[in-house]
């Protein structure tokens, strides 16, 4: 299993304590699977020059850690952070995947990592998992951020929550219950261990007399430092407090002022940010640790304190009720209640605790135990095929797409027949005569779709030809087998990513790909694989639709929406709904609107739904099946791309035709204008480019060794 984990909160050469608990989990996970880490770094022009940044690649905990940059606007546009995260990381990730394909993207924190990875994974067709921590709570306060988090959680192959409350939140936001798993954090039991209290106080320079409380948390109001100080003021004078934590949000001056106002100057030590190696000493030096946060996920400081044998007094937030057992290893109090906190601290300080018994709490698990559960979740997520019995949503996805494609085919049946008639001429008159001389050659059809090309080639080349059909879509392979009928027995179909073909070098005599290049992300990676598996002298046959690639781009859709809204709100007419659907959405979305009623009718009749699907839900289910948005990187005309990826190949045939069979000019502004008018509702004929190129043979005298 090969995994790329994402966490903006992760140690680096600039800050070695930032997100160290993420490092601990991933370091343990890296001992079981092939794992690397991406820790995107937020930057802003000019301001980023005022602070040090980590190198592009570093090593921490035995892991390779990459630090791609993304644009971050301080203080404003916070709902855009995940979009900027995805936009900034996208180019780096595509290049990374060309060198090191992965099975799973693993996001820590739902914002911005989870939402950003969701956007990237949909574009690249890679499953992803999200680990929920306390970051989800502020996201629930923003409508836009909540909606984005819900979309990311619904699309995740697995959701890991560090406590049961956040797991319920994920389900409420739309995640499937069977894909949500509760796995609390672990702790480094070797690093955090029971030490002599007096020795720890000597090493830290703390007084040996009196009782000592310690709080390890960033200096910000939501960590409850104010409530802890108010509780301390109600305790006997021999009780002191040490606060360990770096400043956030400029809170230290206010905290210092509160210390003075409560008369606690001689009883409080603001130790500031400390090296991670000293944290076990602070826990061991204390009679009890206290964490009065307003909200948390699974607070690691609670686990670290327990592992050091120090009881904990904490607020009832996040996973605290799962970690702290009253009268067993500490006490739990309500949030923002200084009186209750003071009372709990009196009880805990008055009792004699056994450090070994506190350390033996069931919640104190090693990271190795935790990652064993994590690996099991990932294996289940990657091993769950679409439509598996018991997976209701996967079965619904499969059925929705069957109905969707059936309705689409019925609506455009005549157009498809006309188009296939034109394409058939290319394969019959150009391709088949050249392939016929290869005898019992082995060929591969990529992005096989409906099985049109294998059917034509089997008809023209006879029983000796061997064809393997590859597609990432299980539904496409099913349709191919149905189209081939009895011939499917000698035509194997295989679910595979075209960017990493499961074939050895120089294994096939020819490769065909009809109207599929603009449907796959990273076309250069696909063409590199084609070049790798072709034998010297082998053929590559490509059908390409430039209009589909160009007019499926985000830019064109965005411009259409701008033009449409300007026209719609200035126009006195309100009966142009059909035109609005045509101009305001992508072609796939248009078809979703037109097929919504038919799909709902069929699903309700079959008893698969208790209520009709909304348009947004239908689009999401179709996107899940197709892998979401695609990268139409080949552009309008793929000739530059082909020349770049296939240097030295000979062009056997190049045809540029519309569906009426007319020859088109290679370039011209008139055709572009005609296409644009076509998208605005005027009649437009589809364009098809048909290529057949040949890999150069080995020069004479060159051996295979």
Buried (B, 14 or more C-beta within 10 A) or exposed (E): BEBBBBBBBBBBBBBEBBBBBBBBBBBBBBEBBEBBBBBBBBBEEEEBEEEEBBEEEBEBBEBBBBBBBBBBEEEEEBBBBBBBBBBBBBEBBBEBBBEEBBBBBBBBBBBBBBBBBBBBBBBBBBBBBBBBBBBBBEBBEBEEBBBBBBBBBBBBBBBBBBBBBBBBBBBEBBBBEEBBBBBBBBBBBEBBBBBEBEEBBEEBEBEEEEBBBBBBBBBBBBBBBBBBBBBBBBBEEEBBBBBBBBBBEEBBEBBBEBBEEBEBEEBBBBBEEBEEEEBBBBBBBBBBBBBBBBBBBBBBBBBBBBBBBBBBBBBEBBBBBBBBBBEBBBBBBEBBBBEBBBBBBBEBBEEEBEBEEBBEBEBBBBBEEBBBBBBEBBBBBBEBEBBEEEBEBBBBBBBBBBBBBBBBEEBEEEEBEBBBEBBBBBBBEBBBEBBBEBEEBBBBBBBBBBBBBBBBBBEBBEEEBBBBBBBBBBBBBBBBBEBBEEBBEEBEBBBBBBBEBEBEEBBBBBBBBBBBBBBBBBBBBBBBBBBEBBBEBBBBBBBBBBBBBBBBBEEBBEEBEEEBEEBBEEEEEEEBEEBBBBBBBBEBBBBBBBBBEBBBEBBBEEEBBEEBBEEEBBBBBBBBBBBBBBBBBBBBBBBEBBEEBBEEBEEBBBBBBBBEEEEBEEEEEEBEEBBBEBBEEEEBBBBBBBBBBBBEEEEEEEEEE
